[in-house]
Amino acid sequence: MSGPTAQGTAKGAGREIPYAFGYQVPDEFIRLPEPTESEGWHEALATLMPDADEEQLAAAGAQMRASLPGLAAGSGDTVVLTAMCLGTEDVEGDERLSMGLLAVTVRPSTHRDRLLAAEAIFQAEQRKLFAREGRLQELNFPLGKGVQGRQDILIAAKLPAGPGVMSTSLRLLTLPAGMAAAAGVEDPTGAAATIRPTLPVAALQLIVPAPRDYCVYVTISTPSLFLLDSYSGRLAHIGRTFTFNPSQEHDG
């Protein structure tokens, strides 16, 4: 799936911040409509789940529309794209579930030097991922055991579009209430609406500072931990094809 040049404005510090950039997304990702929109969900989910019946598609659509805002973006981010891939991939001769959620968001920034901005982001991510601050999660699932952070990866990247920061973090994702059945949590008491199950996921992220005023966050979240190399390659592809459009960047 090709990503056309994304153009728009993000709100930050009480003002509108123009953004403009382009990128390419691997073809296996299917673009998702906005959660607030009713059109397009049936078509997108039918492509992702060709064997599902109408009832299953309707249920999946309602569930995704409810959970997507909390999964795809942080507070204050402007969402440019959400997309999903769903299928199977070969892992050492075995077919494994491959499921990933891609989010491209814009976050306002006050930087004027991209290299300094990337360095500041790297330092902040390093503290967040590795510093013994706050309550760190204790992970206990295949490919992720021990205190959160020990198996995370943080890289300063040189991209065609400029400096960036890439990271891979293993974590336990707390799902929205009411998604217990989807996460495989049994509900003999009928309290599914209040259960907040957790799911082991890997969050792969690329952060690219624009020439000024904003940063672009490209995040792939996947519970398919045995396919990290595959998803890392997809994120790297987006990074290699990422470009800023100087003609659309504002001057003032």
Secondary structure per residue as TSV (DSSP state, phi and psi in degrees):
chain	resnum	aa	ss	phi	psi
A	1	M	-	360.0	120.3
A	2	S	E	-80.4	139.6
A	3	G	E	-101.0	109.0
A	4	P	E	-64.9	167.5
A	5	T	E	-57.3	124.9
A	6	A	E	-88.9	125.5
A	7	Q	E	-133.3	143.6
A	8	G	E	169.0	-161.6
A	9	T	E	-133.1	144.3
A	10	A	E	-115.6	148.4
A	11	K	E	-92.9	130.0
A	12	G	E	-160.0	136.3
A	13	A	T	53.4	36.8
A	14	G	T	74.2	17.8
A	15	R	E	-143.4	160.8
A	16	E	E	-86.6	130.0
A	17	I	E	-114.6	111.4
A	18	P	E	-68.1	143.0
A	19	Y	E	-133.7	152.6
A	20	A	E	-158.5	122.4
A	21	F	E	-160.1	164.3
A	22	G	E	-130.8	159.8
A	23	Y	E	-167.6	165.6
A	24	Q	E	-123.0	139.1
A	25	V	-	-113.0	135.7
A	26	P	-	-51.6	144.8
A	27	D	T	-63.0	-23.4
A	28	E	T	-71.0	-14.1
A	29	F	-	-82.0	131.8
A	30	I	E	-106.8	125.6
A	31	R	E	-66.5	137.9
A	32	L	-	-102.9	144.0
A	33	P	-	-68.2	170.5
A	34	E	-	-64.9	142.3
A	35	P	T	-57.8	-28.1
A	36	T	T	-80.4	-10.0
A	37	E	-	-91.7	144.7
A	38	S	-	-95.1	-24.4
A	39	E	T	-83.8	146.9
A	40	G	T	94.8	-18.2
A	41	W	H	-69.0	-41.5
A	42	H	H	-61.2	-44.8
A	43	E	H	-65.0	-43.7
A	44	A	H	-64.1	-45.4
A	45	L	H	-72.5	-31.7
A	46	A	H	-65.1	-32.4
A	47	T	H	-71.5	-40.2
A	48	L	H	-72.5	-35.0
A	49	M	-	-127.4	73.4
A	50	P	T	-64.1	-20.0
A	51	D	T	-93.5	-1.7
A	52	A	-	-79.2	147.4
A	53	D	-	-87.9	178.3
A	54	E	H	-61.8	-39.5
A	55	E	H	-65.4	-41.8
A	56	Q	H	-66.3	-39.4
A	57	L	H	-65.0	-41.2
A	58	A	H	-65.0	-41.9
A	59	A	H	-65.9	-42.6
A	60	A	H	-64.5	-39.5
A	61	G	H	-63.5	-45.0
A	62	A	H	-63.3	-41.3
A	63	Q	H	-65.8	-43.5
A	64	M	H	-69.2	-38.5
A	65	R	H	-64.0	-31.8
A	66	A	H	-77.2	-35.7
A	67	S	H	-95.3	-22.2
A	68	L	H	-59.4	-42.5
A	69	P	H	-56.6	-37.3
A	70	G	H	-80.0	-20.6
A	71	L	H	-92.9	-28.6
A	72	A	H	-93.5	-23.0
A	73	A	-	-147.5	153.8
A	74	G	-	-90.3	175.2
A	75	S	T	-64.0	128.8
A	76	G	T	86.8	-4.7
A	77	D	-	-79.8	148.2
A	78	T	E	-100.7	121.4
A	79	V	E	-83.1	123.7
A	80	V	E	-97.4	-39.2
A	81	L	E	-152.8	138.8
A	82	T	E	-127.9	138.3
A	83	A	E	-149.4	158.8
A	84	M	E	-139.2	147.6
A	85	C	E	-122.0	146.2
A	86	L	E	-150.9	123.1
A	87	G	E	176.6	-150.3
A	88	T	E	-131.2	152.0
A	89	E	E	-137.7	153.6
A	90	D	E	-80.5	130.0
A	91	V	E	-129.2	102.2
A	92	E	T	51.8	44.7
A	93	G	T	89.0	-6.6
A	94	D	E	-108.8	143.1
A	95	E	E	-83.9	121.1
A	96	R	E	-116.0	148.2
A	97	L	E	-63.4	131.9
A	98	S	E	-119.0	111.7
A	99	M	E	-138.7	127.3
A	100	G	E	-145.8	142.3
A	101	L	E	-111.6	123.1
A	102	L	E	-105.2	132.8
A	103	A	E	-132.6	130.2
A	104	V	E	-113.7	119.6
A	105	T	E	-131.8	161.7
A	106	V	E	-119.1	134.4
A	107	R	E	-126.7	127.1
A	108	P	E	-60.6	149.2
A	109	S	-	-146.1	158.3
A	110	T	-	-104.6	10.7
A	111	H	-	-72.7	156.6
A	112	R	S	-125.9	-10.2
A	113	D	-	-123.6	117.7
A	114	R	H	-67.4	-37.9
A	115	L	H	-66.9	-42.5
A	116	L	H	-65.5	-37.1
A	117	A	H	-64.0	-43.5
A	118	A	H	-62.9	-39.0
A	119	E	H	-65.5	-41.6
A	120	A	H	-65.2	-39.8
A	121	I	H	-63.9	-42.5
A	122	F	H	-59.6	-45.9
A	123	Q	H	-64.0	-40.6
A	124	A	H	-66.3	-42.1
A	125	E	H	-66.5	-35.8
A	126	Q	H	-62.9	-43.1
A	127	R	H	-65.0	-40.8
A	128	K	H	-67.5	-39.5
A	129	L	H	-84.1	-35.8
A	130	F	H	-118.8	-22.2
A	131	A	S	-69.2	143.7
A	132	R	-	-82.6	62.3
A	133	E	-	-118.0	142.4
A	134	G	S	70.9	-162.3
A	135	R	-	-98.9	105.3
A	136	L	-	-86.7	142.4
A	137	Q	-	-72.0	145.4
A	138	E	E	-97.4	115.2
A	139	L	E	-94.0	142.4
A	140	N	E	-150.8	75.3
A	141	F	E	-149.7	163.5
A	142	P	T	-52.9	133.5
A	143	L	T	70.9	6.6
A	144	G	E	-152.5	90.7
A	145	K	E	-130.0	141.8
A	146	G	E	106.3	-173.3
A	147	V	E	-69.6	137.3
A	148	Q	T	-54.3	135.3
A	149	G	T	113.4	-26.8
A	150	R	T	-65.9	-30.2
A	151	Q	T	-108.7	9.5
A	152	D	-	-77.0	158.6
A	153	I	E	-128.6	136.4
A	154	L	E	-134.7	127.7
A	155	I	E	-134.2	134.3
A	156	A	E	-83.8	122.5
A	157	A	E	-112.0	143.8
A	158	K	E	-107.8	109.8
A	159	L	E	-106.9	160.3
A	160	P	T	-56.2	-28.9
A	161	A	T	-86.0	-5.4
A	162	G	E	128.4	-169.0
A	163	P	E	-70.4	150.1
A	164	G	E	-152.7	175.8
A	165	V	E	-132.1	126.9
A	166	M	E	-116.2	143.4
A	167	S	E	-146.8	153.5
A	168	T	E	-129.7	124.6
A	169	S	E	-131.5	129.1
A	170	L	E	-89.5	135.3
A	171	R	E	-155.3	168.3
A	172	L	E	-101.6	119.6
A	173	L	E	-93.0	125.5
A	174	T	E	-86.3	116.1
A	175	L	-	-80.1	156.3
A	176	P	-	-60.3	150.8
A	177	A	T	-57.7	142.7
A	178	G	T	95.7	-4.4
A	179	M	-	-103.1	20.2
A	180	A	T	-60.9	-43.4
A	181	A	T	-63.5	-40.5
A	182	A	T	-65.6	-29.0
A	183	A	T	-89.7	1.6
A	184	G	T	83.3	18.7
A	185	V	-	-90.2	119.2
A	186	E	-	-67.8	148.7
A	187	D	-	-133.1	67.4
A	188	P	T	-68.6	-19.2
A	189	T	T	-94.9	-6.4
A	190	G	S	77.2	22.0
A	191	A	-	-101.2	26.6
A	192	A	T	-59.6	-30.7
A	193	A	T	-66.7	-19.5
A	194	T	T	-108.8	-9.5
A	195	I	-	-74.0	134.8
A	196	R	-	-118.1	87.4
A	197	P	-	-71.6	161.9
A	198	T	E	-114.3	152.9
A	199	L	E	-138.1	127.3
A	200	P	E	-69.8	129.4
A	201	V	E	-139.5	160.7
A	202	A	E	-112.3	132.2
A	203	A	E	-108.7	113.8
A	204	L	E	-104.8	127.5
A	205	Q	E	-137.5	140.7
A	206	L	E	-122.4	125.4
A	207	I	E	-114.6	125.2
A	208	V	E	-125.4	112.9
A	209	P	E	-70.3	134.1
A	210	A	-	-74.1	170.8
A	211	P	S	-51.8	-30.3
A	212	R	S	-169.2	158.6
A	213	D	S	78.3	-19.1
A	214	Y	E	-159.5	162.8
A	215	C	E	-125.6	148.6
A	216	V	E	-103.9	131.5
A	217	Y	E	-112.3	119.7
A	218	V	E	-111.3	115.1
A	219	T	E	-125.8	130.1
A	220	I	E	-115.7	120.8
A	221	S	E	-109.2	130.0
A	222	T	E	-144.5	135.9
A	223	P	S	-85.2	-3.0
A	224	S	-	-85.3	73.0
A	225	L	G	-65.5	-24.8
A	226	F	G	-75.3	-3.1
A	227	L	G	-116.2	29.0
A	228	L	H	-61.7	-38.2
A	229	D	H	-61.8	-40.5
A	230	S	H	-65.0	-45.1
A	231	Y	H	-73.2	-30.3
A	232	S	H	-64.0	-38.8
A	233	G	H	-63.8	-36.5
A	234	R	H	-67.8	-40.8
A	235	L	H	-65.8	-39.8
A	236	A	H	-63.4	-36.4
A	237	H	H	-61.3	-44.5
A	238	I	H	-61.6	-42.4
A	239	G	H	-62.4	-39.4
A	240	R	H	-68.9	-27.8
A	241	T	H	-98.2	1.0
A	242	F	-	-75.2	133.8
A	243	T	E	-141.6	146.1
A	244	F	E	-94.9	150.7
A	245	N	-	-106.4	95.7
A	246	P	G	-57.8	-31.6
A	247	S	G	-67.2	-19.5
A	248	Q	G	-99.3	-8.8
A	249	E	S	-73.5	136.3
A	250	H	-	-75.3	156.6
A	251	D	-	-94.6	-23.9
A	252	G	-	-112.1	360.0
